[in-house]
Amino acid sequence: MEGENDSPLFSFRELFIAAISSAIGVAAFIRMGTLIGQEERADEQMRRGKERRKQFDWNIRQERERKWLTVHPDVEDEVIHSGAAELIEKMKRGEISAEVVMTVYCRRALLAAEKLNALAAFNFDEALMKARAADKQREEVEDISLLPPLFGLPVSIKENIKMEGFDATGGRTTFLFQPEEEDGSVVKALRGAGAIPFCKTNVPQCIIAAVTDNHIYGETVNAYSEQHSCGGSSGGEGALVGSLSSPLGIGTDLSGSLRNPAAWNGVVGFKPTGGRSYVKGVVFEGKLNDYELSTPMVPNVTGVLTQTVEDAALVMRTFYDGGETWDSVAEDEPTSPPLPFANDVYASTTPFLAPWD
């Protein structure tokens, strides 16, 4: 009888195995395509990093050929050993010009870029121009007490903090060649207080690391030993301030990123209380760490690296005691309370004591 001995061309088991095999093949093909795409993107990112590094090295060579203002070695020695607070007073009184001070630190930062690999970018031309403008302002003012609190002070900025005209990559090639259109709030506050940003400093890739290395600028070494690390993540700042190549460095800190480089490079690092510092315009792990993105439990903050505790207190007092400095960032920092600097606590010589039962 027709069909009695007929069997299906393929059994259900064979069809099932064929379907699974096809699915695996398609998945493998897709995965292979994904891996190839990732490899191509990685190659492109590495190319971008090398391109930026090549551009940076060329800029460094150009700066070597600059005809710098002649500064006597004794004057340079006086500048780098004065400390920020003392330096500001000398500039206000006209004992030394802001242009000379800026020239000293630009030249030293250039050396730190070559020896320590501490820099990520610099704006020496603009900084020198602003320093000359500060000197003119001092000549024209009738009362030097009217000059801003950080008058003429050179300041270096960690690379992941937004500064107009410069990238803020956080050490990631993905964010290269995207210059910022405005300053982050801490840079606004510094400018409002009379400070002059003159360079940006190196960071580790994605920021969170106790060393400073990335595929754009490479590794930064310690201010005292090229065989040792500068720490991280504000390692470029630590190396620059530690080598007396910046009187004031601005960095960030979540779990030691200011304090770690400060300890390793022999300088003062201060991390403000979370919620007190200016974080608008800080790139953190590849995204903006504005107040609405900051981790509530352990907030990322901006803070300072200086030569002395006095200098750190000066900057914090300037940030928190109101006036034009606070007004310049108040709208950007709605969660930062306008509480004045606790000068009585800072000036007190009474040791901190814990209650004992």
Secondary structure as UniProt FT lines:
FT   TURN            2..5
FT   HELIX           12..64
FT   HELIX           73..80
FT   TURN            81..82
FT   HELIX           84..93
FT   HELIX           98..115
FT   STRAND          119..122
FT   HELIX           124..140
FT   HELIX           144..146
FT   TURN            149..152
FT   STRAND          154..158
FT   TURN            159..160
FT   TURN            164..165
FT   TURN            170..171
FT   HELIX           173..175
FT   TURN            176..177
FT   HELIX           185..192
FT   TURN            193..194
FT   STRAND          196..201
FT   TURN            205..206
FT   TURN            215..217
FT   TURN            226..227
FT   HELIX           235..242
FT   TURN            243..244
FT   STRAND          248..253
FT   TURN            257..258
FT   HELIX           259..265
FT   STRAND          268..270
FT   TURN            274..276
FT   TURN            280..281
FT   STRAND          282..284
FT   TURN            285..286
FT   STRAND          287..288
FT   TURN            291..293
FT   STRAND          301..306
FT   HELIX           309..320
FT   HELIX           323..327
FT   TURN            328..332
FT   TURN            334..335
FT   HELIX           343..347
//
